[in-house]
């Protein structure tokens, strides 16, 4: 069972041949004061997994993805001005994409984090304005989607591409095998 409404996570699981149902969790995703980014994505993934009603025999998969620049956790932008601010900050810089995953069955939990380094090309104000106007950045951590128009801004990555999309599929698959063994 997938504890997420993310169409990207569902697409990634479908492409990997995983059968699942969606039972999304609604939780407060506000970072705690002083919370480290890695601790944050793990906490949110676990809270999502715990918030979903499941039988003892159902396995719940929950995840949380954040873009991290220096120590700033960049979630989804609040508005177009926030999206533009995030893109300006990422422009010409390397950042990290972290996804915390949590598998839950009964009271048993398994948590892990995937990290991918992403290098953004320098962006001009016209590129930022045009991209923000497209609407694409508004529901994505860090105000960009690597699988969409923003792909043209990505110079390179080091790590899992699917992690940057929103779910580190190879890590999830490996951990699911361990979890069910």
N, C-alpha and C positions, 0 to 999 in steps of 0.2 A: 504494500500500500504506500502511495506517495502522499506525504503530508505537505503538499504544495499546490498552489494554483498556477505556478509558472508554466506557461506553454512551452518554454524552452526546455525545461527539465523533462516534461512529458515527451517532447520530440526526441530528446537525446535517449531516453529510456526505450522508446519505441524503436528507434533506429538500431539500438543494441539488442533488440529482440527480447526485451524484458516485459513480461505481463504484469500489469498493476492496475489498481483502481486509485482514484484520487479522493482523498478525504482531507481537505485543507484545514490547517490550524490557524486560528486568529490569536496572535499574542502581541504584546507590546515589544517592539524591536528597538527601543531606545537603549543606546549604550550606557552602561553604568559609569559614574565618575571615575576616571583613571583606569578604566578597563582596557587591557591590552587587546589589540585586534584579534589575535589568535584565540584568546579566552572568550572574546565576544562572539565570534562565529560558532565556536563550540557550544557556548551557553544557549544561543538562539536556536541552533539545530536541536539540542536536547529539549528545550522548552517546547518546540514545535512537535517533536516526537511524543512527548508526554501529554500534550494537549489533545491529541487525537484519540478518540475512542476506538479501541481494538480488542479483539478477543485474544486469549492466551496463545492461540495458534497463528495469529496474524503477525507478520513482520512489517513494521513501519519504517519507512525511510524518510528522514527529514534532512533538510540542508539549508544553509545560509551562506550567501556569497557577498563579500565586501571587497571593494577596491580600497587599497591602503597606500597613501602617499605620505612618506615620512612616517608620522604616527597618526595622521588623520584617517579615521574610518569614513569612507565616502559611500553612503548608502544611496538610495534613490533620491534624485533631486526633489526639493519641495516645490519648485516652480521654474520657469524659464531662466530667470536671473541666476538661480542656484546652479542650474545645469551649465550655463555659460561660465560661471565661476569655477566649477569643477574642471571643465574642459581647458580653461586657461591655465589652471594649476597643473594639469597633466601634460600640457603642450611641451614637447621637446624633452620630456623626462621619462625616467624609468619608474614604474610603480609595481606593486604586488597585488595579485588577486588571490584572496583566501576564500576557500569554501570549507566550512565545517559540515561534517555529515554525522548523523546519529542513526543507528539501527536499533530498534526496540522490539522485543518480543517478550510479553509478560513484563517481568521486572528486570530482565536482562538488557543491558545497554552496551553498545560498542560505539565509540566516538573516534573520529580522526579528522585531520585537516590536510587539504591539498593547497600548495602554494605555487603560483606561476608568476614569473617576472614578465612584465610587458613594457616595451619601449614605444612611446608615442612620438610621432613626428612633430616638429614645430608647426603650430597652427596659426593662421592669420585670423584676425577678427571677423573677416567676411566668411571664412570657412566655419568658424564657430557659430556665427549667426545663422548661416544656412543650415547647418546640421541641427541646431536647436529648433529652428522653424520646421524641420521635417517631422518633429514629434517623436522621433525614435529614441532619444535619450531619456525621455520622461519616466519610464518605468524600469530603468536599469541602474544597477549599482555603478557609481562613478560616472553616470550620465553618458554611457556609450555601450553599444552592442557590437562586439567584434565580428559577429556573424552577419552584420548588416552593412549599412552605408559607412559606418566608422571603420570598417576593415581597411579602407584606404589610408587611414591615419596610423596604422600599426606597422612599425618598422620591423619588429621581431618579437618573439616570445621565447621564454625558456621554461618549459614545463608543459602541462596538459592544456591543450586548446579547449577541450570540453569544459575544463574547470573555469576558463574565462567566460564561456557561454553560460555557465551556471551550475554544472554538475560534473565532477571529475569521474567520468564513467568507468575507467579502468580501476580506479581506487574503490569505487562503489562495488563493482563486480567482484574484485578480490576480497573485499571485506564481507560481502554477502556470502561468499563461499566459506570463509572462515567462520562466520556467524552461525551458519546452518550446520556446520560439521559437528 
